Amino acid sequence: MSSLGAKSFEQMKKEIPISKDKKTNAYVQCVAKQITDTIPPQPGFKDWEVVVFDSDQVNAFALPGGKIGVYTGLLKVAKNQDQLATVIGHEVAHVLADHSNERLSQSQLANAGLSLANVAIGASEYKQYQQMTMAALGVGVQYGVILPYGRTQESEADIVGLGYMAKAGFDPNQSVDLWKNMSAAGGAQPPEFFSTHPSHSTRIRDLQATIKTLPASNVKAPKCG
C-alpha cells in the first residue's frame, strides 16, 4: 500500500496545482510536523511528505507511505491551527489504522468498491480503475459520488486522530468547533442511515465524549500561524 500511496500522490501533484504561498505552506507544514513528530516511526518510510494543493475543495487526506495533502479550501473552514490539527490527525489515523488496505479489500470483494451507476456514463475502464484506487486510498473522489471510508472507519479515525492532535499539544475542544463549521459550510446532510459517514451531530457528540477521557498532554504546540 505504501507504493500505491506514493504513486497516487505523485499523480496528484502532477494533476492538481500546488500552492506557492509561503505563509500557507509554512503554516500547514508546522501543524502537520507537530503531529507526525509524536507518532512512532512507521515501517516503509522515514519522513512524512506534506503538500498544500491550491484548490477550493474543502478536503485533506493522508496516504500510505507517509503522504499528506491539504487543500487550501479547507483553511476557510478549519479556522485555526487546532482545527487544522483535528483534520490532519484524523487523516493520519486512517493511514495508521490501515483503513486504505481494508477499503481496497472491500473494494475487490464488491466489484472494485464502486457504485458504477454513479460513475459518469462513457468513462473509460482506466478512469474507473483510477477512481477505485483513489477511493480505496480515501482521496480523489468528489463528495456525493463515492464516499471513500465507511462510518466505522470514519468514527475510529475521529477518535484516534483526536488523541494524536491532543498528544501533540493542540486543543481537542476545537474539534467540536471544526465540525460545527463543517456543518454550517456543508448544508443539509442525508439521514445518517443513508450515508456511509457519521452525521455531523453524531461526530460532535462522540468527540465531546472522547475529550472528557483524554489524558492531559505535557506538550505545547507551537504557534504555527
Backbone hydrogen bonds, N-H to C=O, Kabsch-Sander energy under -0.5 kcal/mol:
donor,donor_aa,acceptor,acceptor_aa,energy
5,G,1,M,-2.9
6,A,2,S,-2.4
7,K,3,S,-2.3
8,S,4,L,-2.4
9,F,5,G,-2.2
10,E,6,A,-2.2
11,Q,7,K,-2.0
12,M,8,S,-2.3
13,K,9,F,-2.1
14,K,10,E,-1.1
15,E,11,Q,-1.6
16,I,12,M,-2.7
19,S,52,V,-2.7
22,K,20,K,-0.6
25,N,21,D,-2.5
26,A,22,K,-2.5
27,Y,23,K,-2.1
28,V,24,T,-2.5
29,Q,25,N,-2.7
30,C,26,A,-2.1
31,V,27,Y,-2.0
32,A,28,V,-2.7
33,K,29,Q,-2.6
34,Q,30,C,-1.9
35,I,31,V,-1.4
36,T,32,A,-2.9
37,D,33,K,-2.3
38,T,35,I,-1.3
39,I,36,T,-1.0
45,F,42,Q,-1.1
49,E,66,G,-3.3
50,V,48,W,-0.5
51,V,68,I,-2.5
53,F,51,V,-0.6
53,F,70,V,-2.6
54,D,17,P,-2.4
55,S,53,F,-1.5
59,N,57,Q,-1.4
61,F,69,G,-2.6
63,L,67,K,-3.1
66,G,63,L,-1.1
67,K,63,L,-1.7
68,I,49,E,-3.1
69,G,61,F,-2.7
70,V,51,V,-2.3
71,Y,59,N,-2.3
72,T,53,F,-2.5
73,G,55,S,-2.3
74,L,57,Q,-0.6
74,L,71,Y,-1.6
75,L,71,Y,-0.6
75,L,72,T,-1.0
76,K,73,G,-1.2
77,V,74,L,-1.7
78,A,74,L,-3.3
79,K,77,V,-1.3
84,L,80,N,-2.2
85,A,81,Q,-2.3
86,T,82,D,-1.4
87,V,83,Q,-1.5
88,I,84,L,-2.6
89,G,85,A,-2.7
90,H,86,T,-1.9
91,E,87,V,-2.5
92,V,88,I,-2.6
93,A,89,G,-2.0
94,H,90,H,-1.5
95,V,91,E,-1.3
96,L,92,V,-2.5
97,A,93,A,-1.9
98,D,95,V,-1.6
99,H,94,H,-2.4
102,E,98,D,-1.8
103,R,99,H,-2.8
104,L,100,S,-2.5
105,S,101,N,-2.2
106,Q,102,E,-2.3
107,S,103,R,-2.6
108,Q,104,L,-2.5
109,L,105,S,-1.9
110,A,106,Q,-1.7
111,N,108,Q,-0.9
112,A,107,S,-1.7
113,G,107,S,-1.6
114,L,111,N,-0.8
116,L,114,L,-1.4
118,N,115,S,-2.8
119,V,116,L,-1.0
123,A,120,A,-1.8
128,Q,124,S,-2.0
129,Y,125,E,-2.5
130,Q,126,Y,-2.9
131,Q,127,K,-2.5
132,M,128,Q,-2.3
133,T,129,Y,-2.5
134,M,130,Q,-2.6
135,A,131,Q,-2.6
136,A,132,M,-2.5
137,L,133,T,-1.7
138,G,134,M,-1.2
139,V,134,M,-2.8
145,V,142,Q,-1.9
146,I,142,Q,-1.2
154,E,150,G,-2.7
155,S,151,R,-2.8
156,E,152,T,-2.3
157,A,153,Q,-2.5
158,D,154,E,-2.2
159,I,155,S,-2.0
160,V,156,E,-2.9
161,G,157,A,-2.3
162,L,158,D,-1.7
163,G,159,I,-1.5
164,Y,160,V,-1.8
165,M,161,G,-2.4
166,A,162,L,-2.2
167,K,163,G,-2.4
168,A,164,Y,-1.6
169,G,166,A,-1.6
170,F,165,M,-2.3
174,Q,171,D,-1.4
175,S,172,P,-1.8
176,V,173,N,-0.9
177,D,173,N,-0.9
178,L,174,Q,-2.4
179,W,175,S,-1.9
180,K,176,V,-1.6
181,N,177,D,-2.3
182,M,178,L,-2.6
183,S,179,W,-2.1
184,A,180,K,-2.2
185,A,181,N,-2.5
186,G,182,M,-2.3
187,G,183,S,-1.0
194,F,191,P,-1.5
195,S,192,E,-1.5
203,R,199,S,-2.5
204,I,200,H,-2.7
205,R,201,S,-2.2
206,D,202,T,-2.6
207,L,203,R,-2.7
208,Q,204,I,-2.5
209,A,205,R,-1.8
210,T,206,D,-2.2
211,I,207,L,-2.7
212,K,208,Q,-1.0
213,T,210,T,-1.7
214,L,210,T,-0.8
214,L,211,I,-0.9
221,A,169,G,-1.1
221,A,219,V,-0.5
224,C,222,P,-1.1
